[in-house]
Amino acid sequence: MPKNMPDASLKGKKPINKAKSATTTITRPLTRNPGHIRNKLKRSEMYGKYLLEKKTRQRQLRHERAKEAEALGVDVATTRQTPKTLDNTREMEPTIVRPGDGEVMGDEAGDEFAEYFDDSVRPKIIVTTRPKPSSKLFFFIGDLMRFIPQLYYYPRKNFSVKQVCDFAQGKGFTHLMVLSEKSKVCNGMIISHLRSSTGAAAGGNDDEINGSIDVIDDEMDDTNDTVDIDADDDGDTVENDDENEKDYDMQYHCGGPTVFFKVSNVISSNDVPYHGSATSHVPELVLNGFGTRLGHRVGRFLGSIFPHNAQFQGRQVATFHNQRDYIFVRHHRYVFEEGNEKAVEKKTKVRLQELGPRFTLKLKWIQEGMFDTQFGEYEWFHKRKEMDVTRRKFHL
């Protein structure tokens, strides 16, 4: 005689109600993303159902819009909804610049970079590296020298950035660019504006620029020499030191500002697919996407390192495109091509050829005056924990 089977509830299973399972089950629509479910298996199951219902609901909405457009006699393409992105749903910045803002135009007409945009002063830039750079960093410097006109390289050796600033300012350079690297790849760029807005126009003889590096090193060594002060009283020595420090501070802070960018996604000119060769023509300049007061200042700072007497016969364009506070730097050449001659209306096509280099900049801080880590005051500093609280807020 078979033993009595234990009840299903004793095995930890509920008895199956066959009458209830025969009827159709009603599923509730998912109203939100099931990311709050802590169980991983249940969460993945519910998320698959959520995506399926979302896709079905979007398909139904498309069919309804198509029927409404057909009934009204409107093109279906005009009824398409604009997809939501971080750009069109960004939080409105209170310092956004409106077109034709007289206050901003007045400030920009008298700032440090007005004489560069008026083409009354041509920029002349000195670029150097960190001490003991790798050999791969020089390939990036070569690309920058083909990208930016009037860019000259000087070896850093053991000189501090302040000493290089003093030397470059005495030689008539308008900007200083210092490159840093990590794992033999450029990861930082400091650009300091050296010229005072009330100073003399920048410029110099080509013989002075192209002089031997040995002579330049000797001059930089001279600036590094210490001067001994002989005085009978210690008080006189202290007063002279204070006066010299004040004079040095006035001379040192006549330039500025200084900007630090984080560099990423560096691709050399030789690694760009189907790249061309850059010529010595002065490129045209495109500054795109700088909408706030801070963005205007950064855009004008980047525009000041290029001469504003573009040689259009070279058909070269330098582009600084700001998107989500990332500045994408590109170098192109454009070509106009006529369409088919057999056609009734000839259409002119534009073709672009990238010249390189290709890299991305991220603003970290802006400092008043020339580079000074000890006494420098910051105009703007990126505080990640305070400013990056939402993905829809941008500063440039």
N, C-alpha and C positions, 0 to 999 in steps of 0.2 A: 504494500500500500504506500503510495507516495506520501512523503512528508508534506505537511502544510507549508505553503510558501509564505514567508513573512510579508507583512504589509509593506507597501512601497515607502511609506513615510518613515519606516524604521531604517531604511537604507539612505536616508538623507535626500530622497527624491519625492517631490510632490506627485500625487496621482494625476494622471492625464484626464482631463475632461473632454471626452470625445465629442460631446454635443457642442461644446464651445469652439473646438478646433474646426468643426465642420463649417461654421459660419465664417464670413469674411472679416478679417481684422482691419480695424481703422487705424491708420498711421497718422500721427500728429506731425504737422509741418515743423521743421526745425527753424526757429526764429533767429538764432545767432550761432556764431562759430563755436563748436563744442570744445574749445581749447581749455575751458575751465574744468573739464573732467580729468580727474587725477589718474584713473586707471588707464594704462597705455593701450591695452587691447580694445577696451570699450571706446576710448577716445578715437582711435584710428578707424573703428567701425562706423562711429557716428560721423566722423569727418568725411568719409566716403559718401555717406548718404547726404550730408550737407552739400557737398560739391555737386552731386547729381541733381538735387532739387534746385540748386542755384542755376545750373545750366539749363534745366527745363524751364524755369521761370523766365530766364533771359530770352529763350527761344520763343516763348509765348508773347512776350512784350514786343519782340521784333515783328512777329506776324501781325499783332494788333496795330502797330505803327504803320506797317505796310498797307493794311486794309484801310486805315484812316487816310493815308496819303493818296491811295487810289480813288477813294470816294471823293476827296477834295480836288483831285486832279493835280496834285503836287508831286514833284520828283521825290523818289524815296531817299535819295542821297542827302537831301536837305533836312530830312527828319532824323538823321543819325545823331545820337547823343555824343558829346565830347567826353572822351574817357578822362577819369580823374587821375592826375599825376601830382607829384610833389611840387611841380612848378606852378600849375594853375590853381592849386589849393594851398599855397603858401600863406603864412600869416603876414598880414600887412605890416611892414616896417614903418614906424612913425617918421623916420628920416628919409623916406623915399623922395626922390627929386622929380617934380612935375616938369613937363616941357614948358620952356619959357620962364622959369623961375628967375626973377630978377636978382634976388639975394644971392643965389648960388652963382649966377653969372658974374655978379660983381666981385664975389670972393675969389673966383677962379681967375678973374682978370688981373688980380694983384697978388697971386700966390707965388710960390717959389718956381713954378714950372711955366709961368705965362710967357717968359722970354724964349723958351724952347718951342712952344706952340706958335709963337709969332715969327719963328725962324730968325730971330735977332741973335741967337746964340746957338752954336752947333755943339752937341755933346761930344765929349771925348772921355772914354772909359778905360780904366785900368782894371784888369782882372788878375786875381791871384788865387792861391789855393791854401789849404791847411798846411802846416809843416809836414814835410816828408810825404808828399802825395804819391799815390800809385800811378803806374804808367797808363792805366786805362782812363784816368781822369783827363789826361791830355787830349784824348780823342774827342771828348765832350767839349773841351775848351776850343779845339779846332773847329768844331761845328758852330759854336757860338761866335767865333771870329768871322765865319762866313755868313752868319745870320745877322749880326749886329754890326753896322758900319762903325769905324773909328774905335774899335776895341783892341786893346794892346795887352799882351801878357807880360807880367813881371814875376820873377820867382820870389816866393815868400821867404824862404830860408828860416832864420830864427827871429825875425822881426815881429813885433806885436802889431795888432791891427791899428792901434793908435799911431804908431810910428809910420806905418804905411799910409795912413790918412794924411799925416803931416807932410810926408814926402810927395804924395800925389797932389795935394792942394798947392804945394809950392811949384810943382811942374805944370800947373794949369789944367789938370784933369777935373772934370765935372762930376764924375761918378766913380765909386769904388765897388767892385764886385768880388766877394770872397766866397769860394766854393768849398763845401765840406763833403765828405764821402763816408760810406759805411759798406764794408764788404766789396770795395773797389767799384762802387756805384755812387754817383752823386745823389745826396739826400738832403742837402741844405744850401741855401743861397742868401747871402747878406748883401744888400745893395744900399750904399750910403751916398747921399747927395752931398758933395763937397763944396760946391760953389755957393757963395752968398748971393742973394737976390740983388744986392746993391753993389756987387763987386764988378770987376772989369770982365769983359767978354772973354770966354774961354777960348783957348787956341794955343798953338805953338808951332815952332818950326819943325819940319819933317826931320831935319838933321838931329834936332834935339830928341825927337821921339824915337828915331831909329838908331840912337847911339849905342855904343857897346854896353853890355850888361856889367862889365867890370867897373866902368866909370860910375854907373848907377849905384852899384853896390857900395862903392867908396863913399858916395854922397850920403847914402842911407846910413853907413857907418858913422859919418860925421854927425848926423842928427842924433845918433845913439850915444855919443860921447858925453860924459858928465863934465860940468863946469864947477870948479872949486871957487868958493867965495871966501876971500880973506877979509876979516873985519876984526877990529879991536874989541868991540863989545858984542856980546851974544844977542842983545836986543836989536842991534842994527841988522844982524844977519837974519833974524826972524822976520823983521819988517820987510827986508828985501825979498825974502822967500815968499811972503804973503802977496807982495805986489806982483812978483813974477807969476804966481799961481793965478791971480786975478786976470792979468794980461793974457795968460795962456787959456783960461776959461773963456774969455771974450773972443779970442781968436779961434778957439776950438769949436764953439757953439755957433759960429756965424753960418755954418752950413746946415745941412739936414733937410728933410728927415732921413732916418735909417729904417729899412724894412727888412724883415726876415721871412723868407718863404721856405716851406718844406717842399722838397722836390721829389717827385715820384714818377713812375712809368717812363723812364728815360729810354728813348730809342734813338740811336745814332743815325746819321744820314745814310750810311751804307746799309743799315738794316731795314730801312723803309722800302716796301715793295715798289718796284718800278720808279725809283726816285730819279730826279734830275740833278744837274749840277748848278749850284748857285753862281751867279755872276757878281761883279763888283758894283752893280747898280744899287742905288738907295731904294729900298722897298717902300711900297705904300703900307699904311698902318691902319688896322681895323681893331677898334676897341668895342667889344660887344657884351652886353649883359650887366654893365656896372650901373645899377639903378639908385643906390642909396648915396648919402653924403660920403660915407666911408668908401663906397665903391667908386665914386667919382675921384676921390683923392688917390686911391690905389691905381685907377686907370690912368690918371694924369701922370702919376709917378712912373709907371711903365712906359707911357708915351714919351717921357722926357729923355729916355735913353736912345731914342731914334731921331735922326735928323728929319725935319719936316719940309724938305725940298725933294719930294719923291721924283725919281727918274722913271717916267711912265714907259719909256721905250724898253725898259728891262722887264716889265710885266710881272714883277714880283710883289708878293703881299705877305706881310707879317701880321698874324692874327692872334689876339688875346681874347679868348671867348670864356666869359664867366658863366658857369652854370652850377647852382647849388654850392656856391662859395669855392668851387674848384676852377682854377684858371687854366684852360687848355691852350697851349702854345703850339702854333703850326706855322709852317713856311711853305708857300705855294707859288707856282707860276701859272698864269692863265693864258689861254690861247683861244682866239676867235676863229671859227671855221664856218665857211659858207655852206649852205645846203646844196641839194641836188639842182643842177642847172636846168634839168628838164621840167622841174615843177613850175607851176604858174607863179607862186609866191616863194621867193627864196627866204629861208629862215637861217639866221645866224646862230650857231651853237657855240657854247663856251665849254672848254675842256680844261680841267685842272690837273696839274702835275705837282706832286708833293716833292719838296726839296730837302726837308729835314733841317734840324733835328726835331724830335717830337717829345715833349715832356709836359708835366702837369705841376702847377704851383698851388700851394695852400698857404694863405696868409696866417702868420702866427703872432706877430706884434709889429707895431710902429713906434719908433722912438724919436723924440725931439732931438734936434742937433745931430752931430756926427756920432759914430759908434762909440758908446761909453757904457761899459757894464757896471761901473761903480757909482757914478753920479747921474747917469742918464735918466730922464723922465719919459714915461711912455704915454703916447697919445691913445693907443688902443692895444689891448692885450687879450688874446684868446684864452678864456677860462673855460675849459671843457666841461667841468661839472656844473657850471652855472649857465653857460650859454647853449650847450647841446642837450637841453632837456626835452626838446621836441625836434622831430625830423622836418617839420614844416616851417621852421624859422631860419632865415638866411640873413646874413649881415652885409653882403656886397650887392 
